[in-house]
Amino acid sequence: MTSPFPDWLQPMAATLTEERFTGSDWIFERKYDGIRVLAFKHKGEVRLLSRNRLPLNGSYPAVARAIAALPVDDLILDRESTAGWEQAGDADYYVFDILRLDGRDLTSLPLEERRVLLDRLPLELPLERVAWLTDDRPWDRACAEGWEGVIAKRRDSRYEHKRSKSWLKMKCEETHAFVVGGFTDPQGKRVGLGALLVGYFDGPDLCFAGKLGTGFDNALLVDLRSRLDALEVPKTLFTRAKGLPRLRAHWVKPEVVVEAGFIEWTGNGKLRHPRLLRVLHGVAAADVVRREHRDASAADKEQQ
């Protein structure tokens, strides 16, 4: 049964996870660091829209032409654009889902069935399907090859117009050195300390980056508490310090340097899901500055 062609569909979004798993119920795809674009084709007209409904035909004219050339009159595709503005050479526009075909709303179909229909479309450059990964540990491949991460999708997932746990994004962990500027007291059965309060230098400023509360064993907790007690000072030396804890906090001279793993920087300059990797020796605290692992100008990109 034919359904009315929609002006807009809210794209499905993946939920960030720290878990790493495989299983027959899931498929895995490369996570591209690009701009999310939905393509609508109806009665010869092609519209490319960002997830904020911004028109993008002018940004990606080659894509609009390629979709116009497909031998279907009624179509909605979901994809990620990683090259644009009519750059020279083969641009990459990765199609990973099909939401409508020949008057039929496909969003209630399981992902595997939608993929069968997508595979029948004769896509040609600059359009390309996102390949399903068959690696035993796809997240390891992602990080080794410098990808942003992988997306895990339930094979039976329907297309939901919201952020869903049927699609999970596994981002590659970043690593960074940080200066310890304080710590919190332990709670419950914890020994030594609760969390390290860490930061980095930006010129003369010691900037607070967040708390490290995981990645320790008991011996390290006790050893760090002893070292930090010897460096304690009466007030914080963080000079840019939004979000510092107010209770059970101790402040120290910024001399101890640690390495942390984390998923990403938040919008307010804090670490997301950080964990301690190791204490660094022979690294001067004054040399610890923020290193941008990915282009900060990409913050306005509309990603999957």
SVG drawing of the C-alpha trace seen along z (x, -y; Angstrom):
<svg xmlns="http://www.w3.org/2000/svg" viewBox="-2 -33 65 49">
<polyline fill="none" stroke="black" stroke-width="0.4" points="0.0,0.0 1.4,-3.4 1.8,-5.9 2.1,-9.7 5.6,-10.9 6.9,-12.7 8.5,-16.2 10.9,-15.0 11.9,-12.0 13.8,-12.3 17.0,-10.2 17.8,-7.4 20.8,-8.0 23.1,-5.6 23.8,-5.5 27.4,-5.7 28.6,-2.6 31.8,-1.6 31.0,2.1 32.9,4.2 31.1,7.3 30.1,9.4 27.3,11.7 25.1,13.2 22.3,10.7 24.5,7.8 26.1,6.4 29.0,3.9 29.8,0.9 32.6,-1.6 31.6,-4.9 32.5,-7.7 33.4,-11.2 31.2,-13.1 27.9,-15.0 24.6,-13.1 22.5,-13.6 19.1,-12.2 18.2,-12.0 14.6,-12.4 13.6,-11.6 10.0,-12.1 8.6,-12.7 12.0,-13.6 12.9,-16.1 15.9,-15.4 16.3,-17.0 19.4,-16.5 18.8,-17.6 21.0,-17.6 19.7,-16.2 18.7,-19.8 16.8,-20.0 19.3,-22.3 19.2,-22.0 22.4,-20.6 21.8,-20.2 24.2,-23.1 26.9,-21.5 26.7,-18.1 25.5,-18.6 27.3,-15.4 25.2,-13.4 22.0,-15.0 22.7,-14.1 23.6,-10.5 20.4,-10.0 18.4,-11.7 19.9,-9.1 18.7,-6.1 15.9,-4.1 13.3,-4.8 11.0,-7.7 10.2,-7.4 13.1,-6.9 14.6,-8.0 18.2,-7.1 20.2,-7.7 23.9,-8.2 27.0,-10.0 28.9,-12.4 32.7,-12.5 33.7,-14.7 31.8,-17.6 31.7,-21.1 32.4,-19.4 35.9,-18.5 38.1,-17.2 38.2,-13.4 35.9,-10.7 33.9,-11.9 32.7,-9.4 29.0,-9.4 28.3,-6.3 24.7,-5.0 23.9,-2.8 20.1,-2.6 17.0,-2.9 13.8,-4.2 11.4,-4.3 11.2,-2.7 8.5,-3.0 5.8,-4.4 6.5,-1.9 7.6,-3.0 10.4,-0.6 11.1,-1.9 9.0,0.9 11.1,3.6 14.1,5.2 17.5,3.9 18.4,7.1 15.4,6.8 16.0,3.1 19.6,4.0 18.4,6.5 16.4,3.7 19.3,1.3 21.7,3.8 19.4,4.0 19.9,0.3 22.6,-0.3 24.6,-2.8 27.5,-4.4 30.1,-6.9 29.9,-9.2 27.4,-7.0 28.7,-3.9 27.2,-1.4 28.6,-1.1 30.1,2.4 29.3,4.8 32.4,5.7 33.3,9.4 36.3,8.9 36.3,10.8 37.1,7.5 36.0,4.7 36.8,2.0 40.4,3.0 40.5,2.6 38.8,-0.7 41.4,-2.1 44.4,-0.5 43.3,-2.1 42.5,-5.5 38.7,-5.3 36.4,-7.2 34.9,-3.9 32.3,-1.4 28.5,-1.2 26.9,2.0 23.3,2.5 20.8,5.2 19.9,7.2 16.2,7.1 16.2,3.4 13.4,1.2 14.2,-2.3 13.4,-4.5 13.2,-8.3 15.2,-8.9 18.4,-7.9 18.2,-4.2 20.0,-1.4 19.4,0.9 22.2,-1.1 25.4,-1.5 28.5,-3.5 31.8,-2.3 34.3,-5.1 38.0,-4.6 39.6,-5.6 41.9,-8.6 44.9,-8.9 46.4,-12.0 48.7,-13.1 47.3,-15.1 48.6,-16.9 47.2,-16.0 46.0,-19.1 44.0,-17.4 42.1,-14.3 39.0,-13.4 38.7,-11.2 37.7,-7.6 34.1,-6.5 32.9,-3.1 35.4,-0.3 37.7,-2.3 41.3,-2.9 43.7,-5.7 41.7,-8.2 38.4,-8.5 39.4,-10.2 42.2,-12.2 41.4,-15.8 43.4,-16.3 44.1,-19.1 46.5,-20.6 48.3,-23.9 47.2,-26.6 49.8,-29.2 50.0,-30.1 46.5,-28.6 46.0,-25.2 42.7,-24.0 40.5,-21.4 39.7,-18.5 37.7,-16.2 38.0,-13.4 39.7,-10.0 38.1,-7.4 38.7,-4.1 41.8,-2.2 43.4,-1.8 44.3,1.2 44.5,0.9 48.3,0.7 48.3,-2.2 45.6,-4.0 47.6,-3.8 50.9,-4.8 49.3,-7.8 47.7,-9.0 51.1,-8.9 52.8,-10.9 50.0,-13.4 49.8,-14.0 53.4,-15.3 52.4,-17.8 49.2,-19.1 48.5,-22.8 45.7,-24.7 43.8,-25.9 43.3,-24.8 45.9,-25.8 43.5,-25.3 42.9,-28.7 40.3,-27.6 38.2,-25.3 34.5,-25.0 33.0,-22.0 35.5,-21.3 34.1,-19.2 33.2,-21.2 33.3,-18.4 36.1,-16.0 38.6,-17.5 42.3,-18.1 44.6,-20.3 48.2,-19.5 51.1,-21.1 50.9,-20.1 53.9,-17.8 52.5,-14.3 51.6,-13.4 49.4,-10.6 48.1,-9.1 44.4,-8.7 42.2,-7.0 38.8,-8.6 36.2,-8.5 36.1,-12.2 36.2,-15.8 32.7,-17.1 31.4,-20.4 32.5,-22.1 36.0,-20.8 35.8,-17.8 36.7,-14.2 34.0,-11.7 34.3,-8.3 38.0,-8.7 40.1,-6.0 43.7,-5.9 46.2,-4.1 49.4,-4.7 51.5,-7.2 54.1,-8.9 57.6,-9.4 60.1,-11.8 57.4,-14.1 57.5,-17.7 54.1,-19.0 54.6,-22.3 54.8,-20.4 51.3,-18.9 49.1,-20.9 45.8,-20.0 46.3,-18.1 43.5,-18.1 43.2,-14.6 40.4,-15.5 39.6,-18.8 37.7,-20.9 36.0,-22.7 34.1,-19.5 32.0,-20.1 29.2,-21.4 29.1,-18.4 25.9,-16.4 27.2,-12.9 25.5,-9.6"/>
</svg>
